[in-house]
């Protein structure tokens, strides 16, 4: 669920110009929860997670993004 929350944060804020720290992610999650009382439960889980667990998921998110953005070599 924590990975889903991180994905949700990045979808809600697609123009983040920096790699957020875990405390930034918690602030963004709190903001989203305050704007929408029907926000997904994964944001609540994120709020209760340790900074270390959030940091691990942020790193995994960026690793997935880097793999997704890599070009496939063309053979000519």
Secondary structure by P-SEA (a helix, b strand, c coil): caaaaaaaaaaacccccccccaaaaaaaaaaaaaacccccaaaaaaaaccaaaaaaaaaaaaaaaaaaaccccccc
